[in-house]
Each structure stands twice: as C-alpha cells, then as structure tokens.
Amino acid sequence: MQKKLYRTIERLLDTVDNSGGDEKALINILHLLVENDDTASWGVVSGRLYKEREQDFKLIKSISGHGPGIAGKTVSKEYQPVKDIMSRRLWVTSPETPGFDPEVEAQFSDMDSAAILIGRDPSYILSLGLRHHGSEDDLLVLLETLRASVGIKLREQALADQMRQARIIQQGLLPPGLPEFEGFDIAAVSLPAEEVGGDVYDLQPVEEGVLGVLLADASGHGLPAALQARDVVIGMRMGMAEGEKITGTVSRLNRVIHRSGLASRFISVFYGELENTGNMTYVNGGHVPPLLLARDGRVFELKSSGPVLGPLPDAVYRRGYLTLEPGEILAVFSDGVTERHKPDDDLKDPDSSELPDEFGRERLIEVLKAGRHKNARGMVDDVLFALEKFGMGRPFEDDVSLMIIKREEAENYPPAESLTLLSTETRR
C-alpha cells in the first residue's frame, strides 16, 4: 500500500513544471493535489499555501474551500498548531488538537486540515482540507511521503538550476567567436557528456602575431571537472596577460591545482603559442598527443612534455617546438574522441581481458586525412559525424573536444589533398 502511494505521488510530481522556482512549483503541486482524480481517494478537497515571514505565515494561494478571496490572510508563528508544524514538519489539525482556536481556523477552512512544512529561508506550509480520511497512522504516512517527495523534487530542481548556471558560466569561458588569425583557418568544438563537462578550449591573442591555443581535459566529467577546467582557463589567461613563459605559467597553475584540495583529481593540458610564421612553442601536460598532418602524408604526435596537472606539486614541464608549414594541419583533441566506444561494449563481461573497441587514433587519422581538403569547420563536422556513427547515435560516454588549425596553402605549393598518408611518428 505504501509503495503504491509513493509511486502515485512520484508519478504526479513528475508532471509538475517547476521551471519558475520553488514557490511556483509548490503552487503547481497544490493544484495537482486538490484537482487531480488520483488524489480523490485521499479525501483532499481544498488546499492552501502559506509563505513564512518574520512573525507569521502569509496565505499566498487558496484553492477550493473558502476560495482565492482569503489570500493575504496571516497566521502567527505563536499559534500553537503552527508551532507544532514548525517543530514536527507535519501535523494534523482538528478541533481536538491542543491549542486549536475555532476563530483562527474558520478564516481558512471549515474542515480538518493536514499540513507539511517545506523548505527554509523561507519555509512554506502546504495545508490540505480533508473531507474524510482513514486512520491517523495512514494520514501521517501520506503526509510524510508527500513531504519527502516534494522535498526531493525541489532539491532536484535546485541542483538542476545550479548545473544550468554552471553551464552558463562554463560556456562564458569559451571564446564567443574564434579569433581571426591571418594565414590560418581554425575551428573548435566542445561537447559535454553531462550538463557541464571537464573539457574546455581557449584561443586568445598573446601579442601581435601570436595566438594562445589551449585545450584542457579534467578527469571525470560533471560539475567537479567543470570547476577544474574553469581554473585552468582563468590561470592560463592570467599567465598570458602577465607575459610569463609558458613553462612557468603551467608550473604555477599545477601548484595551485595541487593545493586546491582536489589533488586526487587531475587535469591534462595542451597549451601552445602559435606565431603567424607557423612556429609554435608548446607544453603538453599529460594530454593526449595532438596530431600534426604534414604535407608529405606523414603524421606526427606532439608527445607529453610533463605530467598531468594536480598530483605532483613540483612537476617539471619542458617546451616543445614545431613549425606548421603551409598546407599542414594540427588537430588537438580530448580523449573523449579516441576513447569513444561501440554500444556492444556494454554487453561484455567486465572481468574479461578483451579490450573495448574504441574509435581510436587510427580511425581519427583516417577521417582527418579524408577531409583535409575541406576547411577547418568541415573537418570538425566530419569527426563528429564519424563519432556519432561509430557510437550508433548513443550519448557520448565522455566529454568530446576537438580543435583544428589549418595553415593555408601557399601559392607555390601543390594542394595537400594530393599527398598520401605514410606513417605516424614524432616530429620535434
């Protein structure tokens, strides 16, 4: 019986639109409890919602019973039934209730009332007028189930609101538009696996003719990872603004993350400063190696030049160097790209030694090679399409980020698409 009651309440609350905040949600719930056919067997015939003030509770909504005309009436916190509701969080009021005042009660209802206290700062009293009810124990079970379910509903909404705000903040960290950088075609995307994610990219001018390029990937995903990613973007921007060397900026940021109290988590970072000549100085802090597609068809990896940020406060980071020649392409991405799984992997025995079938680096190279004649945005779209197809349309298991930087062809070079992929190696 109690399980059926709980399922009924849960099903009803799932239909409530609480996008307007707690008060609007509680008014919607009140309508649902009074006007829904499923609640008729509970004997609910009217309902009222009171909002806490400093000295009293003010009636803000009245449905059926005495009608909406009584809205605005107040009941003192010194009234004994209100004290009982505030201390016990649920209460049944009748003429036999200690402290019951017929004149006070007559303002609001002419029948027994069952009430629950919800929320805080301010609290609300949700009161139901009852025509009949079974035993008091059954009524208290109904009230406790209702109070718990409504509380969970409001907390879920509060968490969802916080996540939406976090997503707005995170999206605000991304550059509103990709900067124009003469001689280069650039496109980037970051798709969180949840409401917010741990991947972030940034493209910011460092000085005349120099572009800062960042892609970071916090371990895990969701809000904790998003907060780590935010710290990296802010830290790197501060370092760029102060003109620090990139190794110094990354080392200082590593120490800050280590001291943050989240040292059990870590974040990988690729940061480079690209000159309009094609020269780039970079640091790879434990990040999945970016790929450089050379004109002659070879593919080079930009290996790690230091560990991930967070676990080791005294980690050392070395600079790497490359030259992006006309017609060459640099792809920087998170491991959510290469570690995309096929749905069949969910059915495998977790104790099996068989490795999951991942999208992998070689498939990524094939997609990039096949689309290298396209602009950077087209190449990004090709990779996203291939990931969707490989995963058969299911949601991403991890955050997915990708940045494509193409140096535009010089007039005296043959088109890059006529070249053939030969090998994968590291170019220094």
C-alpha positions in Angstrom: 0.0 0.0 0.0 2.8 2.4 1.0 4.8 1.6 -2.2 1.7 2.2 -4.3 1.2 5.6 -2.6 4.8 6.6 -3.1 4.7 5.6 -6.8 1.4 7.6 -7.2 3.0 10.7 -5.7 6.2 10.3 -7.7 4.2 10.0 -10.9 2.1 13.1 -10.1 5.2 15.2 -9.2 6.9 14.2 -12.4 4.3 16.2 -14.2 4.9 19.4 -12.3 6.6 22.2 -14.2 9.0 23.8 -11.6 11.0 25.9 -14.0 9.6 29.0 -12.3 11.2 28.3 -8.9 10.2 26.7 -5.7 7.1 28.9 -5.0 5.7 28.4 -8.5 6.4 24.7 -8.2 4.6 24.4 -4.8 1.5 26.2 -6.3 1.5 23.7 -9.1 1.8 20.9 -6.7 -1.1 22.3 -4.7 -3.3 22.4 -7.8 -2.3 18.8 -8.5 -3.2 17.6 -5.1 -6.6 19.3 -5.0 -7.8 18.9 -8.5 -6.3 15.5 -9.7 -8.6 12.5 -9.8 -5.9 10.3 -8.4 -6.0 12.2 -5.1 -9.8 12.0 -4.6 -9.5 8.8 -2.6 -7.3 10.7 -0.1 -10.2 13.0 0.8 -8.4 16.2 -0.3 -11.0 18.8 -1.2 -9.1 22.1 -0.7 -5.6 23.4 -0.3 -3.6 26.4 0.9 0.0 27.5 0.6 1.5 29.8 3.3 4.8 31.6 3.0 7.0 32.3 6.0 7.6 35.9 7.1 9.4 37.2 10.2 6.5 36.9 12.6 3.9 34.9 10.7 2.9 32.9 7.7 1.0 34.6 4.9 -1.5 32.8 2.8 -0.4 33.2 -0.9 -2.7 30.6 -2.6 -6.1 29.1 -1.7 -7.8 26.5 -4.0 -11.4 25.5 -3.4 -12.7 25.7 0.2 -13.1 29.3 1.0 -11.6 30.2 -2.4 -8.9 32.7 -3.5 -10.6 35.6 -1.7 -8.8 34.7 1.6 -5.3 35.1 0.1 -3.3 37.6 2.0 -4.6 36.5 5.5 -1.9 35.6 8.0 -1.4 33.3 10.9 1.0 34.0 13.7 4.0 31.8 14.4 2.9 31.9 18.1 -0.3 30.0 17.2 0.2 26.5 18.7 -0.7 24.4 15.6 1.8 26.5 13.7 4.5 25.9 16.3 3.7 22.1 16.1 4.0 22.1 12.3 7.3 24.0 12.5 8.8 21.6 15.1 7.4 18.4 13.7 7.3 19.4 10.0 3.9 17.6 9.5 0.7 17.9 11.6 -3.0 17.1 11.5 -5.2 19.8 12.9 -8.8 19.2 14.2 -11.0 20.6 17.0 -9.3 18.2 19.4 -5.8 19.4 18.6 -4.2 21.2 21.6 -4.3 25.0 21.1 -6.9 24.8 18.4 -8.7 28.1 18.0 -12.1 27.9 16.1 -11.9 31.6 15.2 -8.5 31.4 13.7 -9.3 28.2 11.8 -12.6 29.5 10.5 -10.7 32.1 8.4 -9.1 29.4 6.4 -11.1 26.1 6.4 -14.2 24.5 7.9 -12.8 21.0 8.0 -9.8 19.1 9.3 -6.5 20.1 7.9 -3.3 18.2 7.2 -0.2 20.3 6.8 3.5 19.8 6.0 6.4 22.2 6.3 8.7 22.5 3.2 12.0 24.3 2.6 13.7 27.0 4.5 14.6 30.7 4.1 11.7 31.0 3.5 9.7 27.9 4.6 6.3 27.1 3.3 3.3 25.4 4.9 1.3 23.3 2.4 -2.1 22.7 4.1 -4.8 20.4 2.7 -8.5 20.4 3.7 -9.8 16.9 4.3 -13.4 15.7 3.9 -12.5 12.3 5.3 -9.5 10.1 6.0 -8.7 6.7 7.4 -6.7 6.1 10.5 -4.3 8.8 11.7 -1.4 6.5 11.1 -2.4 6.2 7.4 -2.7 10.0 7.2 0.7 10.5 8.7 2.2 8.1 6.2 0.6 10.1 3.4 1.9 13.4 4.8 5.4 12.0 5.4 5.5 10.5 1.9 4.3 13.7 0.4 6.7 15.9 2.4 9.7 13.7 1.4 8.7 13.5 -2.2 8.1 17.3 -2.6 11.4 18.0 -0.8 13.3 15.7 -3.2 11.6 17.3 -6.1 12.6 20.8 -5.0 16.2 19.7 -4.3 16.5 18.1 -7.7 15.3 21.3 -9.3 17.7 23.3 -7.2 20.6 21.1 -8.4 19.4 21.3 -12.0 19.3 25.1 -11.7 22.8 25.1 -10.3 24.0 22.9 -13.1 22.4 25.2 -15.7 24.1 28.2 -14.1 27.4 26.3 -14.1 26.9 25.5 -17.8 26.3 29.2 -18.5 29.4 30.1 -16.6 31.4 27.5 -18.4 30.1 28.5 -21.8 31.1 32.0 -20.9 34.7 30.9 -20.6 34.7 29.7 -24.2 35.7 32.4 -26.7 32.4 34.0 -28.1 33.9 33.7 -31.6 37.1 32.2 -32.9 39.7 34.9 -33.5 40.9 35.8 -37.0 44.5 34.8 -37.3 45.9 35.7 -40.7 47.1 32.7 -42.7 45.3 30.1 -40.6 41.8 28.5 -40.7 40.7 27.5 -37.2 37.6 25.7 -35.9 36.8 24.2 -32.4 34.0 22.4 -30.6 33.5 21.1 -27.0 30.5 18.8 -26.2 30.0 17.9 -22.5 28.7 14.4 -21.7 26.6 15.9 -18.9 25.1 19.3 -18.3 28.6 20.6 -17.7 31.9 19.0 -18.6 35.5 18.9 -17.8 36.8 19.8 -21.3 37.5 23.4 -22.3 39.3 25.2 -25.0 40.5 28.7 -25.4 42.0 30.8 -28.2 43.4 34.2 -27.1 45.8 36.7 -28.7 49.0 36.8 -26.7 50.6 39.7 -28.6 50.8 41.0 -32.1 51.2 37.9 -34.4 50.9 35.3 -31.6 47.9 33.3 -30.7 47.5 31.3 -27.5 46.0 27.9 -28.0 44.6 25.9 -25.1 42.7 22.6 -24.7 42.3 21.0 -21.2 40.6 17.9 -20.0 39.8 17.3 -16.4 39.4 13.8 -15.1 35.8 12.7 -15.0 33.0 14.9 -16.0 30.2 16.9 -14.4 30.4 19.8 -12.0 33.8 19.0 -10.2 35.5 18.5 -13.5 34.0 21.8 -14.9 35.3 23.7 -11.9 38.8 22.4 -12.5 38.6 23.3 -16.2 37.5 26.8 -15.2 40.5 27.3 -13.0 42.8 26.3 -15.9 41.3 28.7 -18.3 41.5 31.6 -15.8 45.0 30.7 -14.7 46.3 30.4 -18.3 44.7 33.7 -19.3 46.4 35.4 -16.3 49.7 34.0 -17.3 49.2 35.2 -20.9 48.2 38.7 -19.7 51.4 38.9 -17.5 53.7 37.8 -20.3 55.0 34.8 -18.4 56.9 31.9 -20.1 54.5 29.1 -20.8 56.5 26.6 -18.7 56.3 29.0 -15.8 52.6 29.5 -16.2 51.9 25.8 -16.4 54.1 25.0 -13.4 52.5 27.7 -11.3 49.0 26.5 -12.3 50.0 22.9 -11.4 50.9 24.0 -7.9 47.6 26.0 -7.5 45.6 22.9 -8.5 47.6 20.7 -6.2 46.8 23.0 -3.3 43.1 23.3 -4.2 42.1 20.3 -2.1 41.2 18.3 -5.2 44.6 16.8 -5.7 43.0 13.3 -6.1 41.7 14.7 -9.4 43.9 15.8 -12.2 43.7 17.7 -15.5 45.6 17.4 -18.7 46.6 20.5 -20.6 47.9 21.3 -24.0 48.9 24.9 -24.4 50.8 26.4 -27.3 51.7 29.9 -28.6 51.3 29.9 -32.4 53.1 32.6 -34.4 51.9 33.8 -37.7 55.1 32.4 -39.2 53.8 28.9 -38.3 56.2 28.4 -35.4 54.7 27.1 -32.2 56.1 26.7 -28.7 54.0 24.4 -26.6 53.7 22.4 -23.4 51.9 19.1 -23.2 51.0 18.4 -19.6 49.9 14.8 -19.8 47.4 15.4 -22.6 46.5 13.0 -25.4 49.1 13.8 -28.1 47.8 16.2 -30.7 48.3 15.2 -34.3 50.2 17.1 -37.0 49.3 16.1 -40.6 52.4 17.0 -42.7 52.3 17.9 -46.4 54.1 14.7 -47.3 51.4 12.5 -45.7 53.2 11.7 -42.5 51.5 12.2 -39.2 53.4 13.4 -36.1 52.4 13.3 -32.5 53.1 16.1 -30.0 54.1 13.9 -27.1 53.8 14.9 -23.4 56.5 17.2 -22.1 55.4 16.9 -18.4 52.8 15.1 -16.3 49.1 15.9 -15.8 48.5 18.9 -13.5 47.5 18.3 -9.9 49.1 15.2 -8.4 52.8 16.4 -8.3 53.4 19.9 -6.9 57.0 20.1 -8.2 56.4 18.6 -11.6 58.7 19.9 -14.4 57.4 20.9 -17.8 59.5 21.3 -20.9 58.8 23.2 -24.0 58.2 21.6 -27.3 58.6 23.2 -30.7 57.1 22.7 -34.2 56.6 24.6 -37.4 53.2 24.4 -39.1 54.1 24.6 -42.8 51.6 25.8 -45.4 49.0 23.1 -46.1 49.7 21.3 -42.8 47.0 20.6 -40.2 47.2 20.5 -36.4 44.4 18.5 -34.6 44.2 19.0 -30.8 41.5 16.9 -29.1 40.4 15.3 -25.8 40.5 11.5 -25.1 36.7 11.5 -25.4 37.3 11.4 -29.1 39.6 8.5 -29.4 38.0 6.5 -26.5 34.5 6.6 -27.9 33.1 3.0 -27.5 30.7 0.9 -29.5 27.4 0.1 -27.8 28.3 -3.6 -27.9 31.0 -3.0 -25.3 28.2 -2.5 -22.7 27.4 -6.2 -23.0 30.9 -7.5 -22.5 31.9 -9.4 -19.3 33.6 -6.7 -17.1 36.1 -9.4 -15.9 37.1 -10.2 -19.5 40.6 -9.3 -20.7 39.2 -8.3 -24.1 39.8 -4.7 -24.8 36.8 -2.5 -25.7 36.5 -1.5 -29.4 37.4 2.2 -29.3 37.2 4.8 -32.1 41.0 5.2 -31.7 43.7 7.3 -33.1 44.0 5.5 -36.4 40.3 6.0 -37.2 40.7 9.7 -36.3 43.7 10.0 -38.7 41.7 8.3 -41.5 38.8 10.8 -41.0 41.2 13.8 -40.9 43.1 12.6 -44.0 39.9 12.0 -46.0 38.7 15.5 -45.2 41.9 17.5 -45.3 40.8 19.3 -48.5 37.9 20.8 -46.5 38.0 23.9 -44.3 38.6 23.5 -40.6 34.9 23.6 -39.7 34.2 20.9 -42.3 36.9 18.7 -40.7 35.4 19.1 -37.3 32.0 18.2 -38.6 33.4 15.1 -40.3 34.9 13.9 -37.0 31.7 14.5 -35.0 29.7 12.6 -37.7 32.2 9.7 -37.6 31.9 9.6 -33.7 28.1 9.6 -33.9 28.1 6.8 -36.4 30.7 4.7 -34.5 28.7 5.0 -31.3 25.4 4.3 -33.2 23.9 7.6 -32.1 24.1 7.0 -28.3 25.2 9.8 -26.0 28.9 10.4 -25.5 30.5 8.5 -22.6 32.9 11.3 -22.0 33.3 15.0 -22.9 34.4 15.5 -26.5 36.5 18.4 -27.7 38.3 19.0 -30.9 40.3 21.9 -32.4 41.5 22.0 -36.0 44.2 24.5 -37.1 45.0 24.6 -40.8 47.7 26.7 -42.2 46.5 28.0 -45.5 48.2 26.8 -48.7 50.9 28.9 -50.2 50.6 29.6 -53.9 53.8 27.8 -54.8 52.9 24.5 -53.1 50.8 21.7 -54.6 47.4 21.0 -52.9 47.8 18.9 -49.7 45.0 16.5 -50.7 47.1 15.0 -53.4 49.5 13.6 -50.8 49.4 10.1 -49.2 49.5 9.1 -45.5 52.8 7.2 -44.9 53.4 6.9 -41.2 52.9 8.1 -37.7 55.9 9.4 -35.7 57.1 12.2 -33.5 58.5 15.3 -35.0 60.5 17.7 -32.8 
